[in-house]
Amino acid sequence: QRGPNNFLARLWWFPIFRYFEKNVGGVVPRQYDWPLPWPRRFLAKHPNRDS
């Protein structure tokens, strides 16, 4: 909805997120996993990351 107090409607990415979240039937988690393996260079600097 457009309006002077709807700041999210002015952002270019808001319609994209609204589309993807339209048919979500449950709670969306606040923590996400990285879908790809971490680069070895990054793992050397941060050894507590899972591969």
PyMOL Python script that loads the backbone (N, CA, C, O; Angstrom):
from pymol import cmd

cmd.read_pdbstr("""\
ATOM      1  N   GLN A   1       0.838  -1.177   0.000  1.00  0.00           N
ATOM      2  CA  GLN A   1       0.000   0.000   0.000  1.00  0.00           C
ATOM      3  C   GLN A   1       0.880   1.237   0.000  1.00  0.00           C
ATOM      4  O   GLN A   1       1.869   1.315   0.729  1.00  0.00           O
ATOM      5  N   ARG A   2       0.517   2.173  -0.803  1.00  0.00           N
ATOM      6  CA  ARG A   2       1.270   3.414  -0.850  1.00  0.00           C
ATOM      7  C   ARG A   2       0.670   4.420   0.116  1.00  0.00           C
ATOM      8  O   ARG A   2      -0.538   4.438   0.353  1.00  0.00           O
ATOM      9  N   GLY A   3       1.527   5.244   0.659  1.00  0.00           N
ATOM     10  CA  GLY A   3       1.076   6.268   1.581  1.00  0.00           C
ATOM     11  C   GLY A   3       2.270   7.036   2.115  1.00  0.00           C
ATOM     12  O   GLY A   3       3.404   6.577   1.977  1.00  0.00           O
ATOM     13  N   PRO A   4       2.047   8.183   2.715  1.00  0.00           N
ATOM     14  CA  PRO A   4       3.165   8.999   3.186  1.00  0.00           C
ATOM     15  C   PRO A   4       3.920   8.363   4.354  1.00  0.00           C
ATOM     16  O   PRO A   4       5.082   8.701   4.578  1.00  0.00           O
ATOM     17  N   ASN A   5       3.298   7.459   5.098  1.00  0.00           N
ATOM     18  CA  ASN A   5       3.957   6.849   6.251  1.00  0.00           C
ATOM     19  C   ASN A   5       4.461   5.438   5.989  1.00  0.00           C
ATOM     20  O   ASN A   5       5.029   4.818   6.888  1.00  0.00           O
ATOM     21  N   ASN A   6       4.271   4.916   4.792  1.00  0.00           N
ATOM     22  CA  ASN A   6       4.741   3.578   4.453  1.00  0.00           C
ATOM     23  C   ASN A   6       6.115   3.687   3.803  1.00  0.00           C
ATOM     24  O   ASN A   6       6.235   3.788   2.582  1.00  0.00           O
ATOM     25  N   PHE A   7       7.155   3.664   4.650  1.00  0.00           N
ATOM     26  CA  PHE A   7       8.516   3.841   4.154  1.00  0.00           C
ATOM     27  C   PHE A   7       9.004   2.627   3.377  1.00  0.00           C
ATOM     28  O   PHE A   7       9.845   2.765   2.489  1.00  0.00           O
ATOM     29  N   LEU A   8       8.495   1.438   3.693  1.00  0.00           N
ATOM     30  CA  LEU A   8       8.938   0.242   2.987  1.00  0.00           C
ATOM     31  C   LEU A   8       8.505   0.236   1.529  1.00  0.00           C
ATOM     32  O   LEU A   8       9.195  -0.344   0.690  1.00  0.00           O
ATOM     33  N   ALA A   9       7.397   0.856   1.211  1.00  0.00           N
ATOM     34  CA  ALA A   9       6.916   0.871  -0.170  1.00  0.00           C
ATOM     35  C   ALA A   9       7.835   1.676  -1.079  1.00  0.00           C
ATOM     36  O   ALA A   9       7.801   1.505  -2.298  1.00  0.00           O
ATOM     37  N   ARG A  10       8.655   2.553  -0.504  1.00  0.00           N
ATOM     38  CA  ARG A  10       9.570   3.369  -1.316  1.00  0.00           C
ATOM     39  C   ARG A  10      10.860   2.642  -1.666  1.00  0.00           C
ATOM     40  O   ARG A  10      11.603   3.093  -2.537  1.00  0.00           O
ATOM     41  N   LEU A  11      11.134   1.539  -1.011  1.00  0.00           N
ATOM     42  CA  LEU A  11      12.364   0.809  -1.261  1.00  0.00           C
ATOM     43  C   LEU A  11      12.193  -0.114  -2.456  1.00  0.00           C
ATOM     44  O   LEU A  11      11.143  -0.737  -2.613  1.00  0.00           O
ATOM     45  N   TRP A  12      13.211  -0.209  -3.298  1.00  0.00           N
ATOM     46  CA  TRP A  12      13.103  -0.981  -4.531  1.00  0.00           C
ATOM     47  C   TRP A  12      12.992  -2.473  -4.255  1.00  0.00           C
ATOM     48  O   TRP A  12      12.380  -3.189  -5.048  1.00  0.00           O
ATOM     49  N   TRP A  13      13.568  -2.973  -3.149  1.00  0.00           N
ATOM     50  CA  TRP A  13      13.561  -4.402  -2.872  1.00  0.00           C
ATOM     51  C   TRP A  13      12.317  -4.864  -2.132  1.00  0.00           C
ATOM     52  O   TRP A  13      12.074  -6.069  -2.058  1.00  0.00           O
ATOM     53  N   PHE A  14      11.530  -3.967  -1.587  1.00  0.00           N
ATOM     54  CA  PHE A  14      10.377  -4.372  -0.787  1.00  0.00           C
ATOM     55  C   PHE A  14       9.358  -5.193  -1.583  1.00  0.00           C
ATOM     56  O   PHE A  14       8.881  -6.197  -1.056  1.00  0.00           O
ATOM     57  N   PRO A  15       8.994  -4.829  -2.822  1.00  0.00           N
ATOM     58  CA  PRO A  15       8.046  -5.668  -3.581  1.00  0.00           C
ATOM     59  C   PRO A  15       8.577  -7.080  -3.848  1.00  0.00           C
ATOM     60  O   PRO A  15       7.802  -8.034  -3.915  1.00  0.00           O
ATOM     61  N   ILE A  16       9.884  -7.210  -3.999  1.00  0.00           N
ATOM     62  CA  ILE A  16      10.476  -8.532  -4.230  1.00  0.00           C
ATOM     63  C   ILE A  16      10.301  -9.403  -2.990  1.00  0.00           C
ATOM     64  O   ILE A  16       9.879 -10.555  -3.093  1.00  0.00           O
ATOM     65  N   PHE A  17      10.625  -8.856  -1.817  1.00  0.00           N
ATOM     66  CA  PHE A  17      10.462  -9.620  -0.581  1.00  0.00           C
ATOM     67  C   PHE A  17       8.997  -9.914  -0.299  1.00  0.00           C
ATOM     68  O   PHE A  17       8.660 -10.998   0.178  1.00  0.00           O
ATOM     69  N   ARG A  18       8.148  -8.982  -0.583  1.00  0.00           N
ATOM     70  CA  ARG A  18       6.721  -9.206  -0.351  1.00  0.00           C
ATOM     71  C   ARG A  18       6.214 -10.340  -1.242  1.00  0.00           C
ATOM     72  O   ARG A  18       5.392 -11.144  -0.804  1.00  0.00           O
ATOM     73  N   TYR A  19       6.690 -10.415  -2.482  1.00  0.00           N
ATOM     74  CA  TYR A  19       6.294 -11.492  -3.388  1.00  0.00           C
ATOM     75  C   TYR A  19       6.757 -12.853  -2.855  1.00  0.00           C
ATOM     76  O   TYR A  19       5.978 -13.805  -2.823  1.00  0.00           O
ATOM     77  N   PHE A  20       8.023 -12.944  -2.438  1.00  0.00           N
ATOM     78  CA  PHE A  20       8.555 -14.219  -1.971  1.00  0.00           C
ATOM     79  C   PHE A  20       7.965 -14.654  -0.633  1.00  0.00           C
ATOM     80  O   PHE A  20       7.918 -15.850  -0.346  1.00  0.00           O
ATOM     81  N   GLU A  21       7.518 -13.721   0.183  1.00  0.00           N
ATOM     82  CA  GLU A  21       6.960 -14.061   1.490  1.00  0.00           C
ATOM     83  C   GLU A  21       5.438 -14.186   1.467  1.00  0.00           C
ATOM     84  O   GLU A  21       4.821 -14.407   2.509  1.00  0.00           O
ATOM     85  N   LYS A  22       4.836 -14.049   0.303  1.00  0.00           N
ATOM     86  CA  LYS A  22       3.378 -14.034   0.210  1.00  0.00           C
ATOM     87  C   LYS A  22       2.751 -15.351   0.663  1.00  0.00           C
ATOM     88  O   LYS A  22       1.754 -15.330   1.386  1.00  0.00           O
ATOM     89  N   ASN A  23       3.297 -16.479   0.265  1.00  0.00           N
ATOM     90  CA  ASN A  23       2.674 -17.775   0.553  1.00  0.00           C
ATOM     91  C   ASN A  23       3.405 -18.565   1.636  1.00  0.00           C
ATOM     92  O   ASN A  23       3.325 -19.793   1.655  1.00  0.00           O
ATOM     93  N   VAL A  24       4.105 -17.895   2.527  1.00  0.00           N
ATOM     94  CA  VAL A  24       4.801 -18.584   3.610  1.00  0.00           C
ATOM     95  C   VAL A  24       3.776 -18.995   4.654  1.00  0.00           C
ATOM     96  O   VAL A  24       3.027 -18.159   5.158  1.00  0.00           O
ATOM     97  N   GLY A  25       3.742 -20.281   4.977  1.00  0.00           N
ATOM     98  CA  GLY A  25       2.737 -20.783   5.905  1.00  0.00           C
ATOM     99  C   GLY A  25       3.172 -20.823   7.351  1.00  0.00           C
ATOM    100  O   GLY A  25       2.373 -21.180   8.217  1.00  0.00           O
ATOM    101  N   GLY A  26       4.407 -20.470   7.643  1.00  0.00           N
ATOM    102  CA  GLY A  26       4.888 -20.541   9.019  1.00  0.00           C
ATOM    103  C   GLY A  26       5.798 -19.374   9.338  1.00  0.00           C
ATOM    104  O   GLY A  26       5.843 -18.374   8.622  1.00  0.00           O
ATOM    105  N   VAL A  27       6.513 -19.530  10.424  1.00  0.00           N
ATOM    106  CA  VAL A  27       7.435 -18.492  10.869  1.00  0.00           C
ATOM    107  C   VAL A  27       8.729 -18.601  10.070  1.00  0.00           C
ATOM    108  O   VAL A  27       9.264 -19.697   9.907  1.00  0.00           O
ATOM    109  N   VAL A  28       9.229 -17.493   9.577  1.00  0.00           N
ATOM    110  CA  VAL A  28      10.491 -17.457   8.847  1.00  0.00           C
ATOM    111  C   VAL A  28      11.620 -17.343   9.872  1.00  0.00           C
ATOM    112  O   VAL A  28      11.582 -16.448  10.716  1.00  0.00           O
ATOM    113  N   PRO A  29      12.632 -18.232   9.821  1.00  0.00           N
ATOM    114  CA  PRO A  29      13.704 -18.170  10.815  1.00  0.00           C
ATOM    115  C   PRO A  29      14.549 -16.913  10.657  1.00  0.00           C
ATOM    116  O   PRO A  29      14.685 -16.375   9.558  1.00  0.00           O
ATOM    117  N   ARG A  30      15.110 -16.458  11.758  1.00  0.00           N
ATOM    118  CA  ARG A  30      15.964 -15.264  11.726  1.00  0.00           C
ATOM    119  C   ARG A  30      17.412 -15.615  11.456  1.00  0.00           C
ATOM    120  O   ARG A  30      18.222 -14.723  11.203  1.00  0.00           O
ATOM    121  N   GLN A  31      17.756 -16.886  11.501  1.00  0.00           N
ATOM    122  CA  GLN A  31      19.123 -17.315  11.253  1.00  0.00           C
ATOM    123  C   GLN A  31      19.127 -18.221  10.027  1.00  0.00           C
ATOM    124  O   GLN A  31      18.292 -19.118   9.907  1.00  0.00           O
ATOM    125  N   TYR A  32      20.054 -17.987   9.132  1.00  0.00           N
ATOM    126  CA  TYR A  32      20.131 -18.748   7.894  1.00  0.00           C
ATOM    127  C   TYR A  32      21.502 -19.385   7.766  1.00  0.00           C
ATOM    128  O   TYR A  32      22.481 -18.882   8.318  1.00  0.00           O
ATOM    129  N   ASP A  33      21.574 -20.474   7.050  1.00  0.00           N
ATOM    130  CA  ASP A  33      22.841 -21.129   6.766  1.00  0.00           C
ATOM    131  C   ASP A  33      23.340 -20.673   5.410  1.00  0.00           C
ATOM    132  O   ASP A  33      22.554 -20.371   4.511  1.00  0.00           O
ATOM    133  N   TRP A  34      24.649 -20.628   5.274  1.00  0.00           N
ATOM    134  CA  TRP A  34      25.274 -20.282   4.001  1.00  0.00           C
ATOM    135  C   TRP A  34      25.092 -21.471   3.067  1.00  0.00           C
ATOM    136  O   TRP A  34      25.495 -22.578   3.426  1.00  0.00           O
ATOM    137  N   PRO A  35      24.506 -21.297   1.887  1.00  0.00           N
ATOM    138  CA  PRO A  35      24.184 -22.441   1.023  1.00  0.00           C
ATOM    139  C   PRO A  35      25.379 -23.044   0.295  1.00  0.00           C
ATOM    140  O   PRO A  35      25.251 -24.109  -0.310  1.00  0.00           O
ATOM    141  N   LEU A  36      26.526 -22.394   0.338  1.00  0.00           N
ATOM    142  CA  LEU A  36      27.716 -22.874  -0.357  1.00  0.00           C
ATOM    143  C   LEU A  36      28.822 -23.150   0.652  1.00  0.00           C
ATOM    144  O   LEU A  36      28.812 -22.575   1.740  1.00  0.00           O
ATOM    145  N   PRO A  37      29.781 -24.020   0.316  1.00  0.00           N
ATOM    146  CA  PRO A  37      30.897 -24.235   1.243  1.00  0.00           C
ATOM    147  C   PRO A  37      31.748 -22.969   1.358  1.00  0.00           C
ATOM    148  O   PRO A  37      31.926 -22.235   0.386  1.00  0.00           O
ATOM    149  N   TRP A  38      32.268 -22.730   2.558  1.00  0.00           N
ATOM    150  CA  TRP A  38      33.106 -21.547   2.773  1.00  0.00           C
ATOM    151  C   TRP A  38      34.435 -21.722   2.049  1.00  0.00           C
ATOM    152  O   TRP A  38      34.973 -22.829   2.018  1.00  0.00           O
ATOM    153  N   PRO A  39      34.975 -20.658   1.466  1.00  0.00           N
ATOM    154  CA  PRO A  39      36.294 -20.742   0.820  1.00  0.00           C
ATOM    155  C   PRO A  39      37.375 -21.084   1.847  1.00  0.00           C
ATOM    156  O   PRO A  39      37.292 -20.666   3.002  1.00  0.00           O
ATOM    157  N   ARG A  40      38.379 -21.836   1.428  1.00  0.00           N
ATOM    158  CA  ARG A  40      39.448 -22.234   2.345  1.00  0.00           C
ATOM    159  C   ARG A  40      40.171 -21.026   2.925  1.00  0.00           C
ATOM    160  O   ARG A  40      40.592 -21.053   4.081  1.00  0.00           O
ATOM    161  N   ARG A  41      40.318 -19.983   2.146  1.00  0.00           N
ATOM    162  CA  ARG A  41      40.981 -18.768   2.618  1.00  0.00           C
ATOM    163  C   ARG A  41      40.201 -18.171   3.789  1.00  0.00           C
ATOM    164  O   ARG A  41      40.803 -17.697   4.753  1.00  0.00           O
ATOM    165  N   PHE A  42      38.876 -18.189   3.715  1.00  0.00           N
ATOM    166  CA  PHE A  42      38.047 -17.654   4.791  1.00  0.00           C
ATOM    167  C   PHE A  42      38.112 -18.560   6.017  1.00  0.00           C
ATOM    168  O   PHE A  42      38.159 -18.072   7.146  1.00  0.00           O
ATOM    169  N   LEU A  43      38.114 -19.885   5.800  1.00  0.00           N
ATOM    170  CA  LEU A  43      38.165 -20.820   6.922  1.00  0.00           C
ATOM    171  C   LEU A  43      39.471 -20.702   7.695  1.00  0.00           C
ATOM    172  O   LEU A  43      39.487 -20.901   8.910  1.00  0.00           O
ATOM    173  N   ALA A  44      40.572 -20.379   7.008  1.00  0.00           N
ATOM    174  CA  ALA A  44      41.850 -20.215   7.696  1.00  0.00           C
ATOM    175  C   ALA A  44      41.805 -19.026   8.651  1.00  0.00           C
ATOM    176  O   ALA A  44      42.446 -19.063   9.701  1.00  0.00           O
ATOM    177  N   LYS A  45      41.068 -17.981   8.312  1.00  0.00           N
ATOM    178  CA  LYS A  45      40.965 -16.793   9.160  1.00  0.00           C
ATOM    179  C   LYS A  45      39.918 -16.967  10.251  1.00  0.00           C
ATOM    180  O   LYS A  45      40.024 -16.347  11.309  1.00  0.00           O
ATOM    181  N   HIS A  46      38.904 -17.805  10.012  1.00  0.00           N
ATOM    182  CA  HIS A  46      37.791 -18.011  10.944  1.00  0.00           C
ATOM    183  C   HIS A  46      37.600 -19.513  11.170  1.00  0.00           C
ATOM    184  O   HIS A  46      36.707 -20.114  10.574  1.00  0.00           O
ATOM    185  N   PRO A  47      38.419 -20.120  12.014  1.00  0.00           N
ATOM    186  CA  PRO A  47      38.373 -21.589  12.145  1.00  0.00           C
ATOM    187  C   PRO A  47      37.101 -22.134  12.786  1.00  0.00           C
ATOM    188  O   PRO A  47      36.867 -23.340  12.709  1.00  0.00           O
ATOM    189  N   ASN A  48      36.274 -21.308  13.411  1.00  0.00           N
ATOM    190  CA  ASN A  48      35.062 -21.814  14.051  1.00  0.00           C
ATOM    191  C   ASN A  48      33.896 -21.962  13.085  1.00  0.00           C
ATOM    192  O   ASN A  48      32.811 -22.356  13.514  1.00  0.00           O
ATOM    193  N   ARG A  49      34.065 -21.669  11.821  1.00  0.00           N
ATOM    194  CA  ARG A  49      33.007 -21.836  10.811  1.00  0.00           C
ATOM    195  C   ARG A  49      32.918 -23.291  10.384  1.00  0.00           C
ATOM    196  O   ARG A  49      33.933 -23.978  10.266  1.00  0.00           O
ATOM    197  N   ASP A  50      31.708 -23.751  10.156  1.00  0.00           N
ATOM    198  CA  ASP A  50      31.514 -25.106   9.629  1.00  0.00           C
ATOM    199  C   ASP A  50      31.724 -25.095   8.131  1.00  0.00           C
ATOM    200  O   ASP A  50      31.417 -24.101   7.472  1.00  0.00           O
ATOM    201  N   SER A  51      32.236 -26.170   7.587  1.00  0.00           N
ATOM    202  CA  SER A  51      32.445 -26.214   6.134  1.00  0.00           C
ATOM    203  C   SER A  51      31.236 -26.713   5.400  1.00  0.00           C
ATOM    204  O   SER A  51      31.254 -26.808   4.173  1.00  0.00           O
TER     205      SER A  51
END
""", "prot")
cmd.dss("prot")
cmd.show_as("cartoon", "prot")
cmd.util.cbc("prot")
cmd.orient("prot")
